[in-house]
Amino acid sequence: MTNLSSLLDSYAFSMSDSEFAQYLNDSKICGEVATSREVNIAHMHGFVEGNEHLEFGVKLTREWTYEDIFELMARRVGTSADPHHLFGQDTISAEECITQLYRYTEIFGEAVRNRGKILFATGHPAGLFPIYVELARVARAFGAEVLTIDEGDKFLDGDIRQILDVVMFEQYGNLQHTHFPGPMELALTQLTERGITPDLIVADHGLAGIAASRGISTIGIADCNDPGLFVSAEQNQIKVAVPMDDNVTPHLYKPVTNFIVTHANLK
């Protein structure tokens, strides 16, 4: 049986909020991130135009204009609020990231302490996957029910897989970066057929967007070029959308994972 004291010690987080913000900026998880301003602007337009890679399965409850999305991303993410800044560097606010991480940890911690049924999924196997693996391990150690699915349901030219408790999409022999909600729809169909409704979904991209649109309690992470989840948050669908670069090298996310586990107050 897992030694819970040792598990907690392994996730000790001692940085102040200002020190953590500095780390997020230095690691390019926030601050001057890799995604260019022109990509961000293009994705804002693409969301409004109904681009299938940017919709994220989010059910719209109102009409959204480009100007609405532009203002939303500046406010919820920290992208530049200058409408004339169309090329070059863009930003994510470390302070806003931390604010939303506190909410994320509150919801996650409550679900774990209540021994809820939690499903983990990602469209970013090369980046965010390690965060969810560790959160699933902690959740299971503290008595939550980490949900499992039957692998192999077909999606596009691939299928869905679950590796170390995290649902992902495989295609052509490789785990894929995907924005599509389809893999989550397949997973939820399986669970529904077994009479199971998750108490919490921990995910990103369309896997989070579709779950939140279906009214399932969902927490997510989203990049500055992914307006879908921030629209979902603005519409009071997803419980929280944490703004951060979602594809830095995985080891850089370890302090983020430590922050979540430590501040979730799993005692």
N, C-alpha and C positions, 0 to 999 in steps of 0.2 A: 504493500500500500504506500502511496506517495506520502512523504513527510511534508506536511503543509508548512511547518516553520522553515524548513530548508527551501521550499519553493518560494515563499515570500522573501526570504533573504536574497535569493538569486535575482529578484526583481527590485531590489532596493533602488529608490530614485531620490537623489539628494539635491538636485538642482533647483534653484529658485525659478520662478516664472521668467524673470529677466535673463537668467543664465540659459534656460531652456530656449527662449526666443533667440538668443544669440547662436545657440547650437543649430537651431532650425535654419537660420539664415546662413551660417557658415557651411552647412552641409548641402545647401541648395534645395532642401525640402520646402523651404519658404524663401522669402526675400526675392532676389534676382534669380528666378528659376530658368530652366532650360527651354521651356516652351516659349516660342517667339510671340510677339504682339500680333503679328499678321495672322498666325494660326488661331490665336484667341478670337480675333475679330471675325475671321472666316467661320469659326464654329458658332459664334453668336448668330451670325446670319443663317448658317446652316440649320440651327435649331428652329429658328422662326420659319424657315422654308420647309421644315419637315424631313430633313435628312435622316434616313433610317438608322444611320450609325450614331446619331446624336440624340435621338428621341428617348432612349433608355427605358422604353416602356412606360413613360410617365403620362398619366391621364391628365390632360389639361382641364382645369376648371374655369379658365377664363382665357381671353385672347391675349397673346403676348406679342408685342412689337419688338423690333430690334432695339429701340430706345429703352424699353422696359428691361430687356436682358442686359443691356450695357450698364444700366444703373444698378441692377441686381448684382452683377458680378463685381462691380467696384465696391459695393457695400458688404456683400457676404464673403468675398474672396480677397479683396485688396488689389485687384487689377487697377491699372491706371484709370482715373476718372476724367482724363483729358480726351475729349472726342476727336481731337486733331492728332493724337498720338496713334499712328496706324502701323508703324513698323519699328522693329528693333526689340529692345528689352521690355519685358513685362514682369509683374511682381505678384506674390502672394503674401498676405499679411501674417506674420508669425503670431502676432497678438490675437488675431481672429482665429487662427488655427488652434491656439491654446484654449481660448474661450470655448470653442466647440468641442475640443477634446475633453474638457471638464464635463460637459453635458454627455458626451459619448461614454465616458467612464461611469457616470452616474447610472445611466440606463443599463449598461453592461453589468455593472456590479449588482444592481437590483435583481436582474434576471438570474444571475448566478446564485445569489443568496437565496432566492426563492426556488432554486432548483428547477428552473424553467427548462423548456425544450428549445434549444438553440441550434440554428442552422448557419453554417459558415460557407461562403462562396466568394469567388473572385474572378474577374475578367482580366486580372493582371498577375499571371503566374510568375513572371520574372521580377516583380517588384513587391507587391503587397502580400503575397502568399505567406512569407514567414511570419508576418504579424498575426494572421489568422490561425496559423498552426499553433503558435504559443498561446493565443487566447483560448483556443479550443482545449489545449492541454490543461490550462489553469481552470477553465470552466468545469471540465470533467473531474479534476482533482477535488474541487469544492462541491461536488454533488449534483451539478447541473446535468441534464440529459442532452448530450451532443448528438444531434440527429444524423442518421446515416441514410443513404439511398442505395438503390441497386444501380450499379454502373452499366453503361452500354446503350442507354436510350439514344437513338439517332437524332442528330441535329446537323443540318446542312450536310456536308460530306464527312462529318465526324460523329462524335458521341460525347456524352457527359461522363466524367470520371470523378472519383472522390479519393483524394490522396491526403493522408494524415488529417482526415475529417473535413477537408475543404473541397467543395464542389467546383469543378473547372470544366473547360471545353477542350477536347482533343480533336485535332484534324491533321490528316496526313502524317500521323505518327508523332506529332508535337503538341504540347500544351499551347493553347492559343490566347493571345490578347484579343479580347472580344468586347464590343459594346452592346451586343445583342441581348435581349431579355430571354431568348429562347431556352438556354440551359436552365435558368431558374424556373421557367414555366414547366419544364419537364420534371424537375425535382419536386415542385409543389404539387403537380398532378399525382406523382407517386405517393407523396405523403397524404394527400386527400383521400386517395384510394385505400390507404391504411387507417383512415380516420384520425389523422394527426394534423393539428394546426400548430405551427411554430409559435412560441411565445416571443421569440426575437430572431431576427435575421441580421447577421453581420456580413456585409457585402460591399460591393462597389459597382459602378457602371450600370448596365441594364439589369444586372442580376439584383441590384438594390432597388432600382427604379420601379420595376414591375411588381416587386413584393410590396413596396410601399403603396403603390397604386391600388393594390388589392386589399389594403387596409390592415396588413400585417405589420406589427411593430418592427421597424427597420432602422438600423444605424449604418452610415456609410462614410466613405472617404472619396473625395473627388478633386480632380486637378482643375487648373484655371482654364483649360480648354474644354471642360465638360459641364456646360450650363445645366444639363438635365436634372441632376440631383439638387442643384440649388433652387431651381424652379420647384421641384418637389417639396423642398423644405419651406419655400415661401408659400406654397399652397397647403401647408400643414399636413403633408402626407408622410414623407420620411421624417423620423424624429430628429435626426441631426445629420448634416452633411459637413464633414470636416475638410476644409480646404488645405491641400498640400500637393506637392508634386508626387504623382503616384508611380513613378518609375525610376527613382534613383537606385543605386546599387543596394541590394537588400540589407547588408550589414549596417547601413546608415539609419535604418528604421529601429534598431534595437532600443535606443533611448525613448522612442515613441511607444514601443511595446511596454517598456518598463514604467513609463508615465501612466499608461492605462491601467496596468495591473496594480501599481502602488496606490493610485488615487481611486481605484474602484473599491478600496477598503474591504477587501475580501478577508474578513477575520471571523 
